[in-house]
Every structure is written in structure tokens, then in C-alpha cells.
């Protein structure tokens, strides 16, 4: 049982440049499960990868809860989410191998599952999950990008000097590689928490400081979502922009 009440709102905007929207966001409110994917690949393959991944993972989570007569252990849920993502990766990778139109397609995926007093995040790629608590904005996920890898290795300056393209190059994505290891994070939940899931169409354009400034405004979840999207569009909007916000309240 989850001792909280959840209110959420999501919207996906095509942006100002792209011809199609490769972002997908969905929620299973009965299981307190929220998911966002940002697809990549030509000829609408990114849309296929994102949609297939979201639908598959939601189906897995739904079956996990419906097939259990007893309450699940938190450890069981984290292991299951990891397994579901591994299976999803195998499916998308195989689709790419079997259909030339889908070759090289992939997608990010970020998900949140609230259970008991905890949040379980499962994450691959550079779509993000933030937590806004006590006027502090915290990034809960790690971007699986070449930029972050070079930073960790102390080689970013060298890459810049050599003209290596590193921005928005993913080192992990569902379906892009034969195997993938998702990041799994468990964190405690408090009443009043606000969680923001977004594609890089938002996070590439708004700094943490700009997001924090907007989060302090007295806005409804719907108003907040559209305000963040409009800010990203005002600063370029060259990518699809998807935002899913979830507010936690006490029962």
C-alpha cells in the first residue's frame, strides 16, 4: 500500500523544428507508475522504439502487480524493473535487426514507481527525473552521454580541442546495443515532493536555476508543465519537449 496521494499531468510538444514527435509519456495511475521515452532513429523509427518500449514496460508492470496475491518486497520490484528493461532492450534491438527501416533505432527511458514509502527510478539514456523538495531541485538521474563519460575521464577539453562531437551522443539507449544495464535508484518519498520527468528537449534548454525559478511560482501542475515547455520553446525549441510532473500529498 502507498501511504500517499498522487496528482500528475503530462504533455508532449513537437517543438519548433522537428516534423514528428518521438517522445512518449504514460502513467499507470493504479500502480503509481510513470514512464517517459525519447526515441531516436530515422523514418519514424524513433517513434516506434519509444512507443514499443513504453507500452511493453507498462504491460510488464501491470502484470507484475496483478499476478501477485501478496504484497511485493521492494527488492523484488527493483529486480523486476531491471529485468523488464533488459527484455525491452532485447525486443527493440531485435526489431532493428529484422527490419532495415528500423536499423539503429533506440530510445531513452526513465520511469518512476512509487511503492510504500519509496520511489524506485529505472533509467537509461538522457531523459531526466528531478525532485523538487523544500525549495531545492535535485537531479535524481545520470545522463548516459558521451559528454558525461569524457568528463568522468577528464578528457572533455581534449575532445573539444579535437572537434569531437559529444553533445547528445548517448552511451546507453534501449535497442541501440545488444545489452544494456539500467540505473536503478531507490529514494524515500515525502509529502510535498514534486517530481519532474522530462526529455532533453527541456533539459538542454533550461538550466537548473531557470527550472527552480519556475517551480517556485504558484502554478497548478498543468500550468507548470506548459510554462516549462514554453520556456524551452522560447530558447530555441529545436527538439520535441515532453514533461510529466507528479505531486505527492499525504493521505
N, C-alpha and C positions, 0 to 999 in steps of 0.2 A: 504493500500500500504506500502511496506517495502522500505525505502529510502537507501538501501544498496545493494551491490553485494556480493554474497557468492560463495566461491570456497571450495570444500570439497574433501576428499579422505578417504577411509576406507579399512582396511584389517583385516582378521581374520586368525590367525595361530594356528594350533593344539597344538603347543608346543613340548616338547621333551619327554614327558612321556605318556600323555593321548592317548587312542586308537580312540577316536572320539571327534568331536568338538561340544560343547554345547552352543557356543556363536553365536549370530546373530546380525548383524548391518544392518540398512537400512536407506534410506533417501527418502523423497518426496520433490524433489527439487522445484516443482511448488508451494508448500506450505511452503517451508523453514522449514521442519520438519525433525528431525534426531532422531534416536532411536537405543538403544543398549540393548541387554538382555543376561544374563548369566544363562543358565539353570542348574538345579540340579535334580538328581534322577537316579536310575539305569535303565539298559536295554534301554538306549537311551531315557528315559522319559524326561530327561532334555532338550534334543534337541526338543522334541515335545512341551514342555512348552514354551521354548524361541521362537520357530518359530510361534506357535499359537498366542502368546502374541503380537509379533511384527506385524504380518500380520493383526490381529484384530484391533490393535490401529491405524495402518496406514489407514486401511479402514474407521475407525471412523472419523479420522481427514479429510480424503478426502471428505467424505460425509458431514461433518460439513461445509466445505467451499463451496462445490458445491450446497448445499441446501439453501444457503443464497444469496439473491439478493442485500442486503445492507451490508456495511462494519460491521464487528463484533466489539463489545466492548471488550476491554482487559479482563474485569471481566467475560464476557460471555465465553471467551476462557479458562480461568483458571478453571472455574466451569465445563466446558465441559470436559477438560482433566482429572480432578478428577473423574468425572462420568465414563468416558471411562475406567479408570484404575480399578475402583470398579467393573464394568461389566466384564472386562477381568479377574479379580481375581475370580469372581463367575464362569466363564466358565472353567478356569483351575482347580479350586477346584472341580467342578462337574465332570470333566473328570477323575480326580484322584479317586473320589468316585465310579464311574461307571465301571472303568476298573482296575483290580487288578495289571496289568503291569505298570500302571501309578500312583499307590497309593504313596502318599508322594512326588510327583514331584512338582517342583516350579521353579521360575525364578526371577532374579532381573530384573529391567527395569529402564533405565534412558533415558529421552527424552528432546529434546530442540525444541522449536517452536519460531521462530523469527517473530515478528509482530510489525509493525510500528517501534518505536524506542526501543522496549523492547525485552527481551528474557524471555520466560516462560519455566522453568525447572520443570518436573514432575519426581519423583524419588521414587523407592522402592528398598531396598537392599544395596549392597556394590559396585555396579558398580559406577564409578565416573564421574563427569564433572568438568574440570578445566578451568579457564580463564587465558590466558597469555596476560597481558596488561602493557605497559610501563615497560617492563623488570621485571614484578612482576607476579608470579604464585599464583593464588588463587583457593582454593578448594571450589566449589560452593555447593557441596552436602555433606550430612552427612551419614556416614556408619551406616546402621541399623544392628549392630553386637553386640554380647554378650560382646565383649571386650569394646566397647564404653559404653554400659549400665553399666557394672561394674565400668568403670572409672567415670561415672557420679555419681554413688552411693558411690564412694570411697572404693570399695570392690575388686579392681583388685589384690592388694597384697595378700589379703586373699584367692582369687581364685587360685593364683599362688602357694601359700603355700599348699593348699589342692589338688593341681594337677588337678584342674577343667579344662577341655578342653574348651577354649573360642575363640581360633583363628578360623576365618572363619565360626563361628556359627552365622547364621542370625536370627535376631529377627523379621524381616519383609521380606516377599517374596510373589510374586504373586502366588496364588494357594496353598500355604503351609498352610494357615489358612482360615477359613470361611470368615472372613472380614479383610480388610487391609486399612490403611489410608496413602495415599501417601504424601510425602513432596512436596509442591508447592512453587517455588521461582520465583519472578519477579525481573529482574535486567536491568538497562539501557545498551544499546549497543553503542559502539563507533567504528568508522572506525579504522582499525588496530588491532582490537581484534582477538585473536586466541583461539578457544575453542577445548579442547581435551576431548573426551569421551573415557573411557576405562573400560575393565573388570578387575577384581582383579588379573588376570594373569599378568598384567603390574604393577598395583599399589602395589602389595605385594612384588615386587622385586626391584622396583626403588623408591628411596626416592625423595621427592620434589626437593631437591638440585640437584640430578642427572638429573631429568627431566628438571629443569630450565637450567642447563648447556647445554643440548642438544638443547633446544629451542632457545638459543642464536646463534646457528650455522646458516650460510647462506644456508639453505636447502629448497627445494621445499616441498610441502605438502606430496607428495609421498615419497620422501627421508626421511623426518622427521618421517613419520609413520613406515617405515621399520627400521629406525635407532633405534627407541624406542623399537620395537619388538625384534630386535637383541640384544639389551642391556639386556632385560628381559630374553631372552634365554641364554645369556652368564652367567647369575647369577643363572641359575637353570632351568627355563622354565618348571616347573612341572605342569603347568595349561595351558588351552587354553588362548591365548593372542589376544585381539581384541582392535583395536584403530581406532577411527573416528575423524578426525581433520577438523575443519571448520574455514576458514579465512574470516573476514569481511572487505570489502573495500567500500569506498564511491562511489556513482554513478557518 
